[in-house]
Amino acid sequence: MNVMELFETMEYGPAPEAATTVQAWLKEHERFGLFIENQWVEPASGQYMESMNPANGKALVQVASASSADVDAAVAAARKAFKTWSKTPDHVRARYMYALARQIQKHARFLSVLESLDNGKSIRETRDIDIPLVARHFYYHAGWAQLMGRELPGYEPVGVVGQIIPWNFPLLMLAWKIAPAIAMGNTVVLKPARYTPLTALKFAEIVQEAGLPEGVINIVTGEASQVGDALVKHPDVNKIAFTGSTEVGRSIRRSTAGSGKKLSLELGGKSPFIVFDDADLDSVVEGVVDAIWFNQGQVCCAGSRLLVQENVAERLLNKLRARMEKLRVGDPLDKGIDIGAIVSPSQLQEIERLVAQGEAEGAEKWQPSWACPSEGSFFPPTLFTNVSPASSIAQVEIFGPVLVAMTFRTPTEAVQLANNTRYGLAASIWSDNINLALDIAPKIQAGSVWINCTNVFDASSGFGGYRESGYGREGGKEGLYEYVHPGWEASQVSEKPQRSRPQSLAEDEEVANTSEEAELALPAIDRTPKLFIGGKQVRPDSGYSLSVKGVDGKPLGEVGEGNRKDIRNAVEAAHAASKWASATPHNRAQILYYIAENLAVREEEFARRIMQQMGRGRKEALQEVHATLSRLFSYAAWTDKFEGVIHRPPMRGVTLAMHEPIGVMGVVAPDEYPLLGFISLVAPAIAMGNTVVAIPSPMAPLSATDCYQIFETSDLPVGVVNIVTGEREGLAKVLAEHEDVDALWYFGSAGGAKMVEEGSASNMKRTWVNYGRQRDWLDPIQGEGEEFLRASVQVKNIWVPYGE
């Protein structure tokens, strides 16, 4: 027997990582309390729960099981600390962040071992990926803490942040959430996952070592039904940041609706892994290993759907089966192990259930010939072929080491299959043709797209989803905005909009005599504005109209009373106009300028209409029209200037952070400024390539309906802007619950805002509401700018490695 034969036939030897230091630390503590105001405190209930090692099913240590009373104490500590931490100079916060990063690096090996014991993932993953990224996040956000005052002028921290993290990346998710929150001056109450609290508790000790002020970071362990629910519903929590399942995220959206809490959600995924026939198949195989068997497939962005071009599918699948035979499943602390343990017996049972369901639905299952360890929660890497795109295993997030394979023939079909999911978290594209890859990437509805790589992350590049994968971003500058708000908002109070009265008798007379017909005492020619859908003026489905009255109570005219069917038709027209998104920014800018040009010709007419509806004098009405013209010019200017950025993460490659339109947006306009408020919402949305279904102010809708002819004569493609008049709350509710509406802005009552947020949970659409607070729409700081543009786009990060 020669050396090569020996090499091929010999067994792998174990390469265990020593856990002595960590086990001694666990034994020393025996049970952990709650970390509140930099102190360890006993839970109010006196109850504890066991944290288990998923590799052998044995208890590691006991941790406190908190109650709502403990959450109250933690929130109170965070609120107290916020008063001083929010005013701490940028440089001081940056130094604390740096201290945390350095301490994490000093404890890196300890944290790696502890994470593997508690979570079941391979020590190679915790040592080489998770913990270095944890330190990177604190270093990166130390820089943003230093620069906050210069780079985010006018923004303030939101307050006390409740953060709920999952069990698949316990310490990394902690870093993703805590680092930007405290860098921006917020204080935190964090709830670790029930199964994996230990690295968060070790991080609490690091907080003490770094000397962070009391109450800035509080960590409360316990059951989600107790701690998580109490955090979400706590009236003194200003923001919730959640990572977990879509169903729980939906529940959180409903619970926070109308509360005024900011909300960011990073939810489920069913990510496509797209392989074209010119790809390097050997590299693809290793990419698949990283995509779906990394962390036992317990990754929200796991490449769980393998989409292969038909003519190379069999070759790739054969290579993949051969590679699966060589994968090793076993003790997570063995440095030669590829796949560790499933986090809990209940998760293992769910994986087994879904695999059995896939077989029952006709898919063909393949697993390696070897067996998993009998002790602990382990599951072998699994491949399904002959999978229908509509089958359960192709649509449901399994959250385990299970890959489903399907084929396609053309790039168009690949995109259709990739987008055939309710999720939109991530995707991978494999091709040696960079032109093809960069053509496909923008067509995939996902927040992160990796080209010839997969599961690559960095603090500089935002991460988050489209559609039912949630909204908000973690990482990058875009992630900072989740933890700040415009400073002027703090002084706003809820109030009911009122029509302003004329300033003088002369102005009163000017309002009363606003048309040639009135001056000549001739009867007016009746003109009831219809709805504006698909570029046409159409009658409302209801057949009814609503009277519009002036400030003196006399009728000014009537508008159509839109209903559910009219909204449906408007949404369909908006979808039909989706090519607007692919129009060049230059072309979109030209049309916005043209709208302004046509409006300027009729400024006196539009001013008279404002005077009639709102009772304002000519000077005040003209001021609103002129502000509207300026706003159109502003968004025409921004159209080709609000662009993405290029990140340089610590890898050979770049990340293209591209701004993409959200899709079909609902816009519910305010009452205060019927023309300016309407245009201030519609203009940024269409400037960024979205199509719009707008509901004008029901108090003064004629300023919006007068825009029909402006739009018709300004080369605006049909269906880009659709206008449905009628009762605000009823129409807004239909938009909120509509599955084909991708985002909804609402500027009305506080009750309406709650209704919109609750209704949006049906398809997890993005919402932006005012909670009944008025904006000064004449003020460029409150009424226009990047805040509106950011709300009009979603950021897609396309990772492009390079080099031989």
ZIWOTA-V913603 format. One record per backbone hydrogen bond with DSSP energy under -0.5 kcal/mol. CO is the residue of the C=O (numbers start at 1). NH is the residue of the N-H. If there is no record, write none. Layout:
BEGIN
CO_NH / CO_NH
END
This chain:
BEGIN
2_6 / 3_7 / 4_8 / 5_9 / 6_10 / 15_335 / 19_23 / 20_24 / 21_25 / 22_26 / 23_27 / 24_28 / 25_29 / 26_30 / 29_31 / 30_62 / 32_64 / 34_36 / 34_41 / 35_219 / 36_39 / 39_36 / 39_41 / 41_34 / 43_46 / 47_65 / 49_63 / 50_52 / 51_60 / 51_61 / 52_54 / 53_56 / 53_57 / 53_58 / 54_377 / 58_53 / 61_51 / 62_32 / 63_49 / 64_66 / 67_71 / 68_72 / 69_73 / 70_74 / 71_75 / 72_76 / 73_77 / 74_78 / 75_79 / 76_80 / 77_81 / 78_82 / 79_83 / 80_83 / 81_84 / 81_85 / 82_86 / 84_87 / 85_88 / 89_93 / 90_94 / 91_95 / 92_96 / 93_97 / 94_98 / 95_99 / 96_100 / 97_101 / 98_102 / 99_103 / 100_104 / 101_105 / 102_106 / 103_107 / 105_108 / 107_111 / 108_112 / 109_113 / 110_114 / 111_115 / 112_116 / 113_117 / 114_118 / 115_119 / 115_120 / 116_120 / 120_341 / 122_125 / 122_126 / 123_127 / 124_128 / 125_129 / 125_130 / 126_131 / 129_133 / 130_134 / 131_135 / 132_136 / 133_137 / 134_138 / 135_139 / 136_140 / 137_141 / 138_142 / 139_143 / 140_144 / 141_145 / 142_146 / 143_147 / 144_148 / 145_148 / 147_150 / 147_151 / 148_152 / 152_155 / 154_487 / 156_485 / 159_187 / 160_162 / 160_238 / 160_239 / 161_163 / 161_189 / 162_241 / 163_191 / 164_243 / 167_170 / 169_173 / 170_174 / 171_175 / 172_176 / 173_177 / 174_178 / 175_179 / 177_181 / 178_182 / 179_183 / 180_184 / 181_186 / 182_185 / 187_161 / 188_218 / 189_163 / 190_192 / 190_220 / 191_165 / 197_201 / 198_202 / 199_203 / 200_204 / 201_205 / 202_206 / 203_207 / 204_208 / 205_209 / 206_210 / 207_211 / 207_212 / 208_211 / 213_216 / 216_188 / 218_190 / 219_35 / 219_221 / 221_66 / 223_226 / 223_227 / 223_228 / 224_229 / 226_230 / 227_231 / 228_232 / 229_233 / 230_234 / 231_234 / 234_237 / 236_238 / 238_262 / 239_162 / 240_242 / 240_264 / 241_164 / 242_266 / 245_249 / 246_250 / 247_251 / 248_252 / 249_253 / 250_254 / 251_255 / 252_256 / 253_257 / 256_259 / 262_240 / 264_242 / 265_267 / 265_471 / 266_244 / 271_305 / 272_274 / 272_428 / 273_307 / 274_276 / 274_430 / 275_309 / 276_279 / 279_281 / 280_284 / 281_285 / 282_286 / 283_287 / 284_288 / 285_289 / 286_290 / 287_291 / 288_292 / 288_293 / 289_293 / 291_303 / 293_296 / 294_297 / 295_298 / 297_299 / 299_302 / 302_271 / 302_304 / 304_306 / 304_404 / 305_273 / 305_307 / 306_308 / 306_406 / 307_275 / 308_408 / 309_312 / 309_313 / 310_313 / 312_316 / 313_317 / 314_318 / 315_319 / 316_320 / 317_321 / 318_322 / 319_323 / 320_324 / 321_325 / 322_326 / 323_326 / 323_327 / 324_327 / 328_338 / 328_339 / 331_334 / 332_123 / 333_17 / 333_335 / 334_337 / 339_330 / 344_348 / 345_349 / 346_350 / 347_351 / 348_352 / 349_353 / 350_354 / 351_355 / 352_356 / 353_357 / 354_358 / 355_359 / 356_360 / 357_361 / 358_363 / 359_362 / 363_365 / 364_385 / 366_383 / 376_378 / 377_342 / 381_368 / 382_403 / 383_366 / 384_405 / 385_364 / 388_391 / 391_394 / 391_395 / 392_395 / 392_396 / 396_398 / 400_402 / 401_382 / 403_384 / 404_306 / 405_387 / 406_308 / 408_310 / 410_414 / 411_415 / 412_416 / 413_417 / 414_418 / 415_419 / 417_420 / 419_421 / 422_468 / 424_447 / 424_466 / 425_448 / 426_272 / 427_450 / 428_274 / 429_431 / 429_452 / 430_276 / 432_434 / 433_437 / 434_438 / 435_439 / 436_440 / 437_441 / 438_442 / 440_443 / 440_444 / 441_444 / 444_446 / 447_797 / 448_427 / 449_799 / 450_429 / 450_452 / 451_801 / 458_461 / 459_476 / 460_462 / 463_474 / 466_469 / 467_470 / 469_267 / 471_265 / 474_463 / 475_479 / 476_479 / 476_480 / 477_480 / 477_481 / 479_482 / 480_483 / 481_484 / 483_158 / 485_156 / 486_489 / 487_490 / 488_491 / 489_492 / 493_774 / 504_508 / 505_509 / 506_510 / 507_511 / 508_512 / 509_513 / 512_514 / 515_519 / 516_520 / 517_521 / 517_522 / 518_521 / 524_526 / 527_529 / 529_560 / 531_533 / 531_538 / 532_723 / 533_536 / 536_533 / 536_538 / 538_531 / 540_543 / 544_561 / 546_559 / 547_549 / 548_556 / 548_557 / 550_553 / 554_550 / 557_548 / 558_529 / 559_546 / 560_562 / 561_542 / 563_567 / 564_568 / 565_569 / 566_570 / 567_571 / 568_572 / 569_573 / 570_574 / 571_575 / 572_576 / 573_577 / 574_577 / 575_578 / 577_580 / 578_581 / 579_582 / 579_583 / 580_583 / 584_588 / 585_589 / 586_590 / 587_591 / 588_592 / 589_593 / 590_594 / 591_595 / 592_596 / 593_597 / 594_598 / 595_599 / 596_600 / 597_601 / 598_602 / 599_602 / 600_603 / 602_606 / 603_607 / 604_608 / 605_609 / 606_610 / 607_611 / 608_612 / 609_613 / 610_614 / 610_616 / 611_615 / 612_551 / 617_621 / 618_622 / 619_623 / 620_624 / 621_625 / 622_626 / 623_627 / 624_628 / 625_629 / 626_630 / 627_631 / 628_632 / 629_633 / 630_634 / 631_635 / 632_636 / 633_637 / 634_638 / 635_639 / 636_640 / 638_641 / 638_642 / 641_643 / 645_647 / 645_657 / 647_655 / 649_651 / 651_653 / 652_802 / 654_800 / 655_647 / 655_657 / 656_658 / 656_798 / 657_645 / 658_660 / 658_796 / 660_794 / 663_665 / 663_691 / 664_742 / 664_743 / 665_693 / 666_745 / 667_669 / 667_695 / 668_747 / 673_677 / 673_678 / 675_679 / 676_680 / 677_681 / 678_681 / 678_682 / 679_683 / 681_685 / 682_686 / 683_687 / 684_688 / 685_690 / 686_689 / 691_665 / 692_694 / 692_722 / 693_667 / 694_696 / 694_724 / 695_669 / 700_703 / 701_704 / 701_705 / 702_706 / 704_707 / 705_708 / 706_710 / 707_711 / 708_712 / 709_713 / 711_714 / 711_716 / 715_717 / 717_720 / 720_692 / 722_694 / 723_532 / 723_725 / 725_562 / 727_731 / 728_732 / 729_733 / 730_734 / 731_735 / 732_736 / 733_737 / 734_738 / 735_738 / 738_741 / 740_742 / 742_766 / 743_666 / 744_768 / 745_668 / 746_770 / 749_753 / 750_754 / 751_755 / 752_756 / 753_757 / 754_758 / 755_759 / 756_760 / 758_761 / 759_762 / 760_763 / 760_764 / 760_765 / 766_744 / 768_746 / 770_773 / 772_495 / 775_777 / 776_779 / 778_780 / 779_783 / 780_784 / 785_788 / 785_789 / 786_790 / 787_791 / 788_792 / 789_792 / 790_793 / 792_662 / 794_660 / 794_796 / 795_797 / 796_658 / 796_798 / 797_449 / 797_799 / 798_656 / 798_800 / 799_451 / 799_801 / 800_654
END
